[in-house]
Amino acid sequence: MRVLGLSAGAPDGSAEIILKEALRGAQDAGADVELVRLRDLVLTSGPDASSDDADWFWDRLMDSDGLIVSSPIYSRTVPGLLRLLGDKISGPQSDVAFTSELLRMRAEGTPISVDFAIDERVLRPRVAGFLAVGGSLPSRWKTLTLPIMHTLTASAQIAVVDQVEFAGAGSPASIVLDAEALERSRRLGFTVGEQLGRSYEDAQYRGEPGACPLCHLSVVALIGTHAECATCGAVGVLRQNDGAMTLELTAEGALRSILSLHEKVDHFHEVQQTAARHAPLREKIDSAKDEYAAWDPRVFPSTPVIPRRQS
């Protein structure tokens, strides 16, 4: 079984160093491993968005049983290129509910309001681990990093079995000075490697606990009288237990997590219902769209002028 490692940092930098330790840990658990540098991928947006390496990476992921992502922390979150890759490999093709429901509806001959290309390989069970490393010590400079990393795995329901952030690596490759971080990274890799092949329900989380009992992170949105996990959407009430804040979930609140198959299936049918409502209004939509398209106050970057070398 294979673990795919994705390094989102500088070549041979701190993020890649801890990823290599994690991959060694996965090897210790019996896994084959491979490493992809995000900077080696050509990723595009706009008109040329399909002519890049996102599909290649997707195939590497689909051929793997585990994923370990290691990222530096920039401006409290992940590098934009990692976010771009996440956008390109997420969506209906990577969603287990979209895949299973479309397969069912096609087999039954049920009318489909909006169809999508799907990849049945997404139904294969996978586990994942996340590593993040930054220079600043206070937690407030790392708040959004792990929640954004979860967007890489949520649609495909890849079970996150461990996750950890490291601080104090403020100069290039300086994580090598932190023996505890290196050992912790290796343990994360072992945890991923020994759980390859487990179903989402059977995978065991072994990282540090967070306020949310489902994604194990602690970024919470306060909405009216209730609290919602900003990472996975589970709904509950914030309570203080033994000095720690926890998100206590109701049974219904747990089902609202985007990690639950219940919520994923609801989302699939919501998309279908929206498409069905819009179908008879397509002519009106297109007419209004054309009016906006005709008004075009865009500006474009000019070609940079290369100054002549003075003789």
Phi and psi in degrees as GROMACS dihedral restraints (atoms count N, CA, C in turn):
[ dihedral_restraints ]
;  ai    aj    ak    al  type     phi  dphi    fc
    3     4     5     6     1  -119.8    20    10
    4     5     6     7     1   140.7    20    10
    6     7     8     9     1  -111.5    20    10
    7     8     9    10     1   128.8    20    10
    9    10    11    12     1   -97.0    20    10
   10    11    12    13     1   124.0    20    10
   12    13    14    15     1  -103.8    20    10
   13    14    15    16     1   134.3    20    10
   15    16    17    18     1  -119.7    20    10
   16    17    18    19     1   117.5    20    10
   18    19    20    21     1   -99.1    20    10
   19    20    21    22     1   118.5    20    10
   21    22    23    24     1  -100.8    20    10
   22    23    24    25     1     9.3    20    10
   24    25    26    27     1  -109.8    20    10
   25    26    27    28     1  -166.2    20    10
   27    28    29    30     1   -68.9    20    10
   28    29    30    31     1   146.5    20    10
   30    31    32    33     1   -55.0    20    10
   31    32    33    34     1   129.6    20    10
   33    34    35    36     1    63.7    20    10
   34    35    36    37     1    17.1    20    10
   36    37    38    39     1   -86.8    20    10
   37    38    39    40     1  -174.8    20    10
   39    40    41    42     1   -59.6    20    10
   40    41    42    43     1   -42.4    20    10
   42    43    44    45     1   -63.5    20    10
   43    44    45    46     1   -38.3    20    10
   45    46    47    48     1   -73.5    20    10
   46    47    48    49     1   -34.5    20    10
   48    49    50    51     1   -63.0    20    10
   49    50    51    52     1   -47.1    20    10
   51    52    53    54     1   -69.9    20    10
   52    53    54    55     1   -29.2    20    10
   54    55    56    57     1   -64.3    20    10
   55    56    57    58     1   -42.4    20    10
   57    58    59    60     1   -64.2    20    10
   58    59    60    61     1   -36.4    20    10
   60    61    62    63     1   -63.0    20    10
   61    62    63    64     1   -42.0    20    10
   63    64    65    66     1   -63.8    20    10
   64    65    66    67     1   -41.3    20    10
   66    67    68    69     1   -66.1    20    10
   67    68    69    70     1   -34.3    20    10
   69    70    71    72     1   -64.5    20    10
   70    71    72    73     1   -37.8    20    10
   72    73    74    75     1   -63.8    20    10
   73    74    75    76     1   -39.4    20    10
   75    76    77    78     1   -64.1    20    10
   76    77    78    79     1   -39.3    20    10
   78    79    80    81     1   -61.5    20    10
   79    80    81    82     1   -40.5    20    10
   81    82    83    84     1   -58.1    20    10
   82    83    84    85     1   -30.2    20    10
   84    85    86    87     1   -85.8    20    10
   85    86    87    88     1     0.7    20    10
   87    88    89    90     1   102.1    20    10
   88    89    90    91     1     7.5    20    10
   90    91    92    93     1   -89.9    20    10
   91    92    93    94     1   150.5    20    10
   93    94    95    96     1   -81.3    20    10
   94    95    96    97     1   148.3    20    10
   96    97    98    99     1  -134.2    20    10
   97    98    99   100     1   155.1    20    10
   99   100   101   102     1  -148.8    20    10
  100   101   102   103     1   153.5    20    10
  102   103   104   105     1  -124.2    20    10
  103   104   105   106     1   132.6    20    10
  105   106   107   108     1  -116.1    20    10
  106   107   108   109     1   128.7    20    10
  108   109   110   111     1   -88.8    20    10
  109   110   111   112     1   126.6    20    10
  111   112   113   114     1   -57.4    20    10
  112   113   114   115     1   -35.2    20    10
  114   115   116   117     1   -70.5    20    10
  115   116   117   118     1   -13.8    20    10
  117   118   119   120     1   -82.2    20    10
  118   119   120   121     1   -11.6    20    10
  120   121   122   123     1   -89.9    20    10
  121   122   123   124     1   141.2    20    10
  123   124   125   126     1   -93.5    20    10
  124   125   126   127     1   114.5    20    10
  126   127   128   129     1  -123.6    20    10
  127   128   129   130     1   130.2    20    10
  129   130   131   132     1  -128.7    20    10
  130   131   132   133     1   165.8    20    10
  132   133   134   135     1  -134.3    20    10
  133   134   135   136     1   173.1    20    10
  135   136   137   138     1    80.0    20    10
  136   137   138   139     1  -154.3    20    10
  138   139   140   141     1   -59.2    20    10
  139   140   141   142     1   -28.3    20    10
  141   142   143   144     1   -98.6    20    10
  142   143   144   145     1    20.0    20    10
  144   145   146   147     1   -63.6    20    10
  145   146   147   148     1   -23.0    20    10
  147   148   149   150     1   -87.7    20    10
  148   149   150   151     1   -13.5    20    10
  150   151   152   153     1  -100.3    20    10
  151   152   153   154     1    61.2    20    10
  153   154   155   156     1  -144.0    20    10
  154   155   156   157     1  -161.3    20    10
  156   157   158   159     1   -99.1    20    10
  157   158   159   160     1     8.7    20    10
  159   160   161   162     1   -62.2    20    10
  160   161   162   163     1   -41.2    20    10
  162   163   164   165     1   -66.2    20    10
  163   164   165   166     1   -37.1    20    10
  165   166   167   168     1   -61.0    20    10
  166   167   168   169     1   -45.1    20    10
  168   169   170   171     1   -64.4    20    10
  169   170   171   172     1   -41.1    20    10
  171   172   173   174     1   -57.0    20    10
  172   173   174   175     1   -43.6    20    10
  174   175   176   177     1   -64.4    20    10
  175   176   177   178     1   -38.6    20    10
  177   178   179   180     1   -61.9    20    10
  178   179   180   181     1   -41.0    20    10
  180   181   182   183     1   -66.0    20    10
  181   182   183   184     1   -44.4    20    10
  183   184   185   186     1   -66.4    20    10
  184   185   186   187     1   -25.0    20    10
  186   187   188   189     1   -87.3    20    10
  187   188   189   190     1     2.7    20    10
  189   190   191   192     1  -110.1    20    10
  190   191   192   193     1   161.3    20    10
  192   193   194   195     1  -106.5    20    10
  193   194   195   196     1   -12.7    20    10
  195   196   197   198     1  -148.8    20    10
  196   197   198   199     1   156.8    20    10
  198   199   200   201     1  -134.9    20    10
  199   200   201   202     1   132.1    20    10
  201   202   203   204     1  -125.0    20    10
  202   203   204   205     1   122.4    20    10
  204   205   206   207     1  -112.7    20    10
  205   206   207   208     1   131.3    20    10
  207   208   209   210     1  -123.5    20    10
  208   209   210   211     1   127.7    20    10
  210   211   212   213     1  -133.8    20    10
  211   212   213   214     1   141.9    20    10
  213   214   215   216     1   -72.3    20    10
  214   215   216   217     1   163.7    20    10
  216   217   218   219     1  -107.4    20    10
  217   218   219   220     1   116.5    20    10
  219   220   221   222     1  -116.9    20    10
  220   221   222   223     1   124.9    20    10
  222   223   224   225     1    50.0    20    10
  223   224   225   226     1    45.7    20    10
  225   226   227   228     1    76.2    20    10
  226   227   228   229     1     2.2    20    10
  228   229   230   231     1  -147.6    20    10
  229   230   231   232     1  -163.3    20    10
  231   232   233   234     1   -88.1    20    10
  232   233   234   235     1   162.6    20    10
  234   235   236   237     1   -61.2    20    10
  235   236   237   238     1   148.4    20    10
  237   238   239   240     1   -59.4    20    10
  238   239   240   241     1   -32.2    20    10
  240   241   242   243     1   -65.4    20    10
  241   242   243   244     1   -35.2    20    10
  243   244   245   246     1   -69.2    20    10
  244   245   246   247     1   -38.4    20    10
  246   247   248   249     1   -63.4    20    10
  247   248   249   250     1   -39.1    20    10
  249   250   251   252     1   -62.6    20    10
  250   251   252   253     1   -44.8    20    10
  252   253   254   255     1   -60.7    20    10
  253   254   255   256     1   -42.0    20    10
  255   256   257   258     1   -59.7    20    10
  256   257   258   259     1   -41.7    20    10
  258   259   260   261     1   -62.7    20    10
  259   260   261   262     1   -37.5    20    10
  261   262   263   264     1   -77.8    20    10
  262   263   264   265     1   -26.6    20    10
  264   265   266   267     1  -102.9    20    10
  265   266   267   268     1    -1.3    20    10
  267   268   269   270     1   -92.6    20    10
  268   269   270   271     1  -176.8    20    10
  270   271   272   273     1   104.9    20    10
  271   272   273   274     1  -171.7    20    10
  273   274   275   276     1   -54.4    20    10
  274   275   276   277     1   -38.5    20    10
  276   277   278   279     1   -64.8    20    10
  277   278   279   280     1   -24.8    20    10
  279   280   281   282     1  -103.0    20    10
  280   281   282   283     1     6.7    20    10
  282   283   284   285     1   -97.3    20    10
  283   284   285   286     1   125.1    20    10
  285   286   287   288     1   -66.3    20    10
  286   287   288   289     1   -33.3    20    10
  288   289   290   291     1   -72.5    20    10
  289   290   291   292     1   -44.3    20    10
  291   292   293   294     1   -58.1    20    10
  292   293   294   295     1   -43.0    20    10
  294   295   296   297     1   -65.1    20    10
  295   296   297   298     1   -51.1    20    10
  297   298   299   300     1   -67.5    20    10
  298   299   300   301     1   -39.1    20    10
  300   301   302   303     1   -69.9    20    10
  301   302   303   304     1   -40.4    20    10
  303   304   305   306     1   -66.6    20    10
  304   305   306   307     1   -39.1    20    10
  306   307   308   309     1   -61.3    20    10
  307   308   309   310     1   -42.7    20    10
  309   310   311   312     1   -64.1    20    10
  310   311   312   313     1   -46.9    20    10
  312   313   314   315     1   -66.3    20    10
  313   314   315   316     1   -38.6    20    10
  315   316   317   318     1   -65.0    20    10
  316   317   318   319     1   -42.2    20    10
  318   319   320   321     1   -64.2    20    10
  319   320   321   322     1   -35.7    20    10
  321   322   323   324     1   -84.6    20    10
  322   323   324   325     1   -10.1    20    10
  324   325   326   327     1    74.1    20    10
  325   326   327   328     1    22.0    20    10
  327   328   329   330     1   -74.8    20    10
  328   329   330   331     1   134.8    20    10
  330   331   332   333     1   -58.4    20    10
  331   332   333   334     1   137.9    20    10
  333   334   335   336     1  -117.1    20    10
  334   335   336   337     1   119.2    20    10
  336   337   338   339     1   -66.3    20    10
  337   338   339   340     1   -42.4    20    10
  339   340   341   342     1  -140.1    20    10
  340   341   342   343     1   122.1    20    10
  342   343   344   345     1   -99.1    20    10
  343   344   345   346     1   156.4    20    10
  345   346   347   348     1  -135.7    20    10
  346   347   348   349     1   151.4    20    10
  348   349   350   351     1   -70.3    20    10
  349   350   351   352     1   134.0    20    10
  351   352   353   354     1  -126.4    20    10
  352   353   354   355     1   162.8    20    10
  354   355   356   357     1  -128.9    20    10
  355   356   357   358     1   108.7    20    10
  357   358   359   360     1   -63.7    20    10
  358   359   360   361     1   -18.0    20    10
  360   361   362   363     1   -63.8    20    10
  361   362   363   364     1   -19.5    20    10
  363   364   365   366     1   -65.5    20    10
  364   365   366   367     1   -19.6    20    10
  366   367   368   369     1   -78.5    20    10
  367   368   369   370     1    -9.4    20    10
  369   370   371   372     1   -68.4    20    10
  370   371   372   373     1   134.0    20    10
  372   373   374   375     1   -68.3    20    10
  373   374   375   376     1   140.1    20    10
  375   376   377   378     1  -143.2    20    10
  376   377   378   379     1   155.9    20    10
  378   379   380   381     1  -124.9    20    10
  379   380   381   382     1   161.8    20    10
  381   382   383   384     1  -145.8    20    10
  382   383   384   385     1   159.6    20    10
  384   385   386   387     1  -138.4    20    10
  385   386   387   388     1   148.6    20    10
  387   388   389   390     1  -122.1    20    10
  388   389   390   391     1   136.1    20    10
  390   391   392   393     1  -123.9    20    10
  391   392   393   394     1   138.1    20    10
  393   394   395   396     1  -139.7    20    10
  394   395   396   397     1   142.4    20    10
  396   397   398   399     1  -141.9    20    10
  397   398   399   400     1   133.5    20    10
  399   400   401   402     1  -141.5    20    10
  400   401   402   403     1   176.9    20    10
  402   403   404   405     1   -92.0    20    10
  403   404   405   406     1   -35.0    20    10
  405   406   407   408     1   -74.2    20    10
  406   407   408   409     1   144.6    20    10
  408   409   410   411     1   -84.5    20    10
  409   410   411   412     1   -41.8    20    10
  411   412   413   414     1   -65.0    20    10
  412   413   414   415     1   144.5    20    10
  414   415   416   417     1   -63.3    20    10
  415   416   417   418     1   -27.5    20    10
  417   418   419   420     1   -63.6    20    10
  418   419   420   421     1   -16.6    20    10
  420   421   422   423     1   -90.6    20    10
  421   422   423   424     1     5.1    20    10
  423   424   425   426     1  -127.8    20    10
  424   425   426   427     1     4.1    20    10
  426   427   428   429     1   -53.3    20    10
  427   428   429   430     1   -42.3    20    10
  429   430   431   432     1   -95.7    20    10
  430   431   432   433     1     0.3    20    10
  432   433   434   435     1   -68.0    20    10
  433   434   435   436     1   -60.8    20    10
  435   436   437   438     1   -64.2    20    10
  436   437   438   439     1   -39.6    20    10
  438   439   440   441     1   -56.9    20    10
  439   440   441   442     1   -40.3    20    10
  441   442   443   444     1   -69.0    20    10
  442   443   444   445     1   -35.5    20    10
  444   445   446   447     1   -62.8    20    10
  445   446   447   448     1   -30.2    20    10
  447   448   449   450     1   -64.2    20    10
  448   449   450   451     1   -21.7    20    10
  450   451   452   453     1   -67.6    20    10
  451   452   453   454     1   -15.5    20    10
  453   454   455   456     1   -74.4    20    10
  454   455   456   457     1   -22.5    20    10
  456   457   458   459     1  -120.2    20    10
  457   458   459   460     1   -15.7    20    10
  459   460   461   462     1   -64.2    20    10
  460   461   462   463     1   -45.6    20    10
  462   463   464   465     1   -61.8    20    10
  463   464   465   466     1   -44.4    20    10
  465   466   467   468     1   -80.3    20    10
  466   467   468   469     1     2.1    20    10
  468   469   470   471     1    51.7    20    10
  469   470   471   472     1    45.7    20    10
  471   472   473   474     1   -79.7    20    10
  472   473   474   475     1   125.3    20    10
  474   475   476   477     1   -76.6    20    10
  475   476   477   478     1   117.6    20    10
  477   478   479   480     1   -81.1    20    10
  478   479   480   481     1   113.9    20    10
  480   481   482   483     1  -102.1    20    10
  481   482   483   484     1   -10.1    20    10
  483   484   485   486     1  -164.7    20    10
  484   485   486   487     1   152.1    20    10
  486   487   488   489     1  -161.5    20    10
  487   488   489   490     1   143.9    20    10
  489   490   491   492     1  -157.5    20    10
  490   491   492   493     1   146.1    20    10
  492   493   494   495     1  -113.8    20    10
  493   494   495   496     1   143.8    20    10
  495   496   497   498     1  -121.5    20    10
  496   497   498   499     1   148.4    20    10
  498   499   500   501     1  -125.8    20    10
  499   500   501   502     1   170.1    20    10
  501   502   503   504     1    86.6    20    10
  502   503   504   505     1     2.4    20    10
  504   505   506   507     1   -94.8    20    10
  505   506   507   508     1    67.8    20    10
  507   508   509   510     1   -87.2    20    10
  508   509   510   511     1    -2.2    20    10
  510   511   512   513     1  -127.9    20    10
  511   512   513   514     1   158.4    20    10
  513   514   515   516     1   -53.0    20    10
  514   515   516   517     1   129.8    20    10
  516   517   518   519     1    62.9    20    10
  517   518   519   520     1    12.1    20    10
  519   520   521   522     1   -71.8    20    10
  520   521   522   523     1    -5.5    20    10
  522   523   524   525     1   -61.7    20    10
  523   524   525   526     1   -20.2    20    10
  525   526   527   528     1   -62.7    20    10
  526   527   528   529     1   -19.1    20    10
  528   529   530   531     1   -78.9    20    10
  529   530   531   532     1   -11.9    20    10
  531   532   533   534     1  -105.3    20    10
  532   533   534   535     1    88.1    20    10
  534   535   536   537     1   -60.9    20    10
  535   536   537   538     1   -34.4    20    10
  537   538   539   540     1   -65.7    20    10
  538   539   540   541     1   -39.7    20    10
  540   541   542   543     1   -65.8    20    10
  541   542   543   544     1   -39.7    20    10
  543   544   545   546     1   -64.3    20    10
  544   545   546   547     1   -43.3    20    10
  546   547   548   549     1   -67.4    20    10
  547   548   549   550     1   -39.4    20    10
  549   550   551   552     1   -63.9    20    10
  550   551   552   553     1   -38.3    20    10
  552   553   554   555     1   -64.4    20    10
  553   554   555   556     1   -40.6    20    10
  555   556   557   558     1   -63.9    20    10
  556   557   558   559     1   -38.8    20    10
  558   559   560   561     1   -64.5    20    10
  559   560   561   562     1   -39.5    20    10
  561   562   563   564     1   -59.2    20    10
  562   563   564   565     1   -45.3    20    10
  564   565   566   567     1   -61.8    20    10
  565   566   567   568     1   -39.8    20    10
  567   568   569   570     1   -64.0    20    10
  568   569   570   571     1   -41.0    20    10
  570   571   572   573     1   -60.0    20    10
  571   572   573   574     1   -43.0    20    10
  573   574   575   576     1   -65.2    20    10
  574   575   576   577     1   -47.8    20    10
  576   577   578   579     1   -62.2    20    10
  577   578   579   580     1   -37.0    20    10
  579   580   581   582     1   -79.9    20    10
  580   581   582   583     1    -9.5    20    10
  582   583   584   585     1  -108.7    20    10
  583   584   585   586     1    10.0    20    10
  585   586   587   588     1   -58.7    20    10
  586   587   588   589     1   137.3    20    10
  588   589   590   591     1    90.9    20    10
  589   590   591   592     1   -11.0    20    10
  591   592   593   594     1   -74.3    20    10
  592   593   594   595     1   145.8    20    10
  594   595   596   597     1   -69.9    20    10
  595   596   597   598     1   165.6    20    10
  597   598   599   600     1   -57.6    20    10
  598   599   600   601     1   -40.3    20    10
  600   601   602   603     1   -71.7    20    10
  601   602   603   604     1   -28.9    20    10
  603   604   605   606     1   -91.7    20    10
  604   605   606   607     1   -15.6    20    10
  606   607   608   609     1   -65.8    20    10
  607   608   609   610     1   143.0    20    10
  609   610   611   612     1  -114.4    20    10
  610   611   612   613     1   126.0    20    10
  612   613   614   615     1   -78.6    20    10
  613   614   615   616     1   130.3    20    10
  615   616   617   618     1  -128.0    20    10
  616   617   618   619     1    17.0    20    10
  618   619   620   621     1   -90.9    20    10
  619   620   621   622     1  -171.3    20    10
  621   622   623   624     1   -68.2    20    10
  622   623   624   625     1   140.7    20    10
  624   625   626   627     1   -73.2    20    10
  625   626   627   628     1   148.6    20    10
  627   628   629   630     1  -120.7    20    10
  628   629   630   631     1  -175.0    20    10
  630   631   632   633     1   -65.7    20    10
  631   632   633   634     1   -36.4    20    10
  633   634   635   636     1   -86.8    20    10
  634   635   636   637     1   127.1    20    10
  636   637   638   639     1   -76.2    20    10
  637   638   639   640     1    -5.8    20    10
  639   640   641   642     1   -99.9    20    10
  640   641   642   643     1   -53.1    20    10
  642   643   644   645     1   -96.9    20    10
  643   644   645   646     1   -12.4    20    10
  645   646   647   648     1    66.9    20    10
  646   647   648   649     1    27.7    20    10
  648   649   650   651     1  -114.2    20    10
  649   650   651   652     1   171.8    20    10
  651   652   653   654     1  -128.5    20    10
  652   653   654   655     1    25.5    20    10
  654   655   656   657     1   -94.0    20    10
  655   656   657   658     1   115.1    20    10
  657   658   659   660     1  -124.0    20    10
  658   659   660   661     1   135.5    20    10
  660   661   662   663     1  -100.1    20    10
  661   662   663   664     1   133.3    20    10
  663   664   665   666     1   -95.9    20    10
  664   665   666   667     1   117.0    20    10
  666   667   668   669     1  -126.3    20    10
  667   668   669   670     1   103.9    20    10
  669   670   671   672     1    61.6    20    10
  670   671   672   673     1  -122.6    20    10
  672   673   674   675     1   -94.9    20    10
  673   674   675   676     1     1.3    20    10
  675   676   677   678     1  -126.3    20    10
  676   677   678   679     1   171.4    20    10
  678   679   680   681     1  -116.9    20    10
  679   680   681   682     1   145.7    20    10
  681   682   683   684     1  -129.7    20    10
  682   683   684   685     1   130.6    20    10
  684   685   686   687     1   -63.7    20    10
  685   686   687   688     1   123.5    20    10
  687   688   689   690     1   -72.6    20    10
  688   689   690   691     1   -16.8    20    10
  690   691   692   693     1   -86.3    20    10
  691   692   693   694     1   -50.3    20    10
  693   694   695   696     1  -115.7    20    10
  694   695   696   697     1    -8.5    20    10
  696   697   698   699     1    86.7    20    10
  697   698   699   700     1     1.3    20    10
  699   700   701   702     1   -60.9    20    10
  700   701   702   703     1   144.9    20    10
  702   703   704   705     1  -114.8    20    10
  703   704   705   706     1   137.1    20    10
  705   706   707   708     1  -169.9    20    10
  706   707   708   709     1  -152.3    20    10
  708   709   710   711     1  -127.9    20    10
  709   710   711   712     1   133.6    20    10
  711   712   713   714     1   -76.9    20    10
  712   713   714   715     1   129.5    20    10
  714   715   716   717     1  -135.9    20    10
  715   716   717   718     1   154.4    20    10
  717   718   719   720     1  -101.4    20    10
  718   719   720   721     1   119.3    20    10
  720   721   722   723     1  -124.7    20    10
  721   722   723   724     1   117.5    20    10
  723   724   725   726     1    53.4    20    10
  724   725   726   727     1    39.1    20    10
  726   727   728   729     1    85.9    20    10
  727   728   729   730     1    -7.5    20    10
  729   730   731   732     1  -109.6    20    10
  730   731   732   733     1   140.9    20    10
  732   733   734   735     1   -82.6    20    10
  733   734   735   736     1   129.8    20    10
  735   736   737   738     1  -130.1    20    10
  736   737   738   739     1   152.7    20    10
  738   739   740   741     1   -98.9    20    10
  739   740   741   742     1   104.9    20    10
  741   742   743   744     1   -84.5    20    10
  742   743   744   745     1   121.7    20    10
  744   745   746   747     1   -97.8    20    10
  745   746   747   748     1   141.7    20    10
  747   748   749   750     1   -81.1    20    10
  748   749   750   751     1   167.0    20    10
  750   751   752   753     1   -60.3    20    10
  751   752   753   754     1   -42.5    20    10
  753   754   755   756     1   -68.2    20    10
  754   755   756   757     1   -37.9    20    10
  756   757   758   759     1   -63.3    20    10
  757   758   759   760     1   -35.6    20    10
  759   760   761   762     1   -66.9    20    10
  760   761   762   763     1   -36.5    20    10
  762   763   764   765     1   -67.4    20    10
  763   764   765   766     1   -22.0    20    10
  765   766   767   768     1   -78.5    20    10
  766   767   768   769     1    -9.6    20    10
  768   769   770   771     1   -64.3    20    10
  769   770   771   772     1   136.8    20    10
  771   772   773   774     1   -69.0    20    10
  772   773   774   775     1    -7.8    20    10
  774   775   776   777     1   -79.9    20    10
  775   776   777   778     1   -17.5    20    10
  777   778   779   780     1   -84.0    20    10
  778   779   780   781     1   142.4    20    10
  780   781   782   783     1   -64.0    20    10
  781   782   783   784     1   -31.9    20    10
  783   784   785   786     1   -57.1    20    10
  784   785   786   787     1   -49.2    20    10
  786   787   788   789     1   -68.3    20    10
  787   788   789   790     1   -36.3    20    10
  789   790   791   792     1   -64.1    20    10
  790   791   792   793     1   -42.2    20    10
  792   793   794   795     1   -66.6    20    10
  793   794   795   796     1   -41.9    20    10
  795   796   797   798     1   -57.5    20    10
  796   797   798   799     1   -42.2    20    10
  798   799   800   801     1   -63.8    20    10
  799   800   801   802     1   -41.2    20    10
  801   802   803   804     1   -58.4    20    10
  802   803   804   805     1   -48.4    20    10
  804   805   806   807     1   -70.1    20    10
  805   806   807   808     1   -30.2    20    10
  807   808   809   810     1   -61.5    20    10
  808   809   810   811     1   -43.2    20    10
  810   811   812   813     1   -62.2    20    10
  811   812   813   814     1   -43.6    20    10
  813   814   815   816     1   -63.4    20    10
  814   815   816   817     1   -41.5    20    10
  816   817   818   819     1   -67.0    20    10
  817   818   819   820     1   -39.3    20    10
  819   820   821   822     1   -62.6    20    10
  820   821   822   823     1   -44.1    20    10
  822   823   824   825     1   -61.9    20    10
  823   824   825   826     1   -38.8    20    10
  825   826   827   828     1   -65.9    20    10
  826   827   828   829     1   -38.5    20    10
  828   829   830   831     1   -67.4    20    10
  829   830   831   832     1   -35.6    20    10
  831   832   833   834     1   -81.0    20    10
  832   833   834   835     1   -22.7    20    10
  834   835   836   837     1   -54.6    20    10
  835   836   837   838     1   -49.2    20    10
  837   838   839   840     1   -71.2    20    10
  838   839   840   841     1    -9.7    20    10
  840   841   842   843     1  -102.2    20    10
  841   842   843   844     1     9.9    20    10
  843   844   845   846     1   -58.9    20    10
  844   845   846   847     1   -41.8    20    10
  846   847   848   849     1   -61.9    20    10
  847   848   849   850     1   -42.8    20    10
  849   850   851   852     1   -64.3    20    10
  850   851   852   853     1   -42.2    20    10
  852   853   854   855     1   -62.0    20    10
  853   854   855   856     1   -46.9    20    10
  855   856   857   858     1   -65.4    20    10
  856   857   858   859     1   -36.5    20    10
  858   859   860   861     1   -64.8    20    10
  859   860   861   862     1   -45.0    20    10
  861   862   863   864     1   -66.2    20    10
  862   863   864   865     1   -38.4    20    10
  864   865   866   867     1   -61.5    20    10
  865   866   867   868     1   -41.9    20    10
  867   868   869   870     1   -62.8    20    10
  868   869   870   871     1   -34.4    20    10
  870   871   872   873     1   -66.1    20    10
  871   872   873   874     1   -41.2    20    10
  873   874   875   876     1   -68.8    20    10
  874   875   876   877     1   -38.0    20    10
  876   877   878   879     1   -64.8    20    10
  877   878   879   880     1   -31.6    20    10
  879   880   881   882     1   -71.1    20    10
  880   881   882   883     1   -24.1    20    10
  882   883   884   885     1   -94.8    20    10
  883   884   885   886     1   109.6    20    10
  885   886   887   888     1  -133.2    20    10
  886   887   888   889     1    85.6    20    10
  888   889   890   891     1   -91.7    20    10
  889   890   891   892     1    30.1    20    10
  891   892   893   894     1   -64.4    20    10
  892   893   894   895     1   154.8    20    10
  894   895   896   897     1  -125.0    20    10
  895   896   897   898     1   156.9    20    10
  897   898   899   900     1  -128.7    20    10
  898   899   900   901     1   148.3    20    10
  900   901   902   903     1   -67.9    20    10
  901   902   903   904     1   140.6    20    10
  903   904   905   906     1   -84.7    20    10
  904   905   906   907     1   159.8    20    10
  906   907   908   909     1   -68.1    20    10
  907   908   909   910     1   126.0    20    10
  909   910   911   912     1   -61.9    20    10
  910   911   912   913     1   141.1    20    10
  912   913   914   915     1   -91.8    20    10
  913   914   915   916     1   124.8    20    10
  915   916   917   918     1   -89.7    20    10
  916   917   918   919     1   115.0    20    10
  918   919   920   921     1   -64.3    20    10
  919   920   921   922     1   144.4    20    10
  921   922   923   924     1   -70.7    20    10
  922   923   924   925     1   142.4    20    10
  924   925   926   927     1   -72.8    20    10
  925   926   927   928     1   131.5    20    10
  927   928   929   930     1   -77.2    20    10
  928   929   930   931     1   133.7    20    10
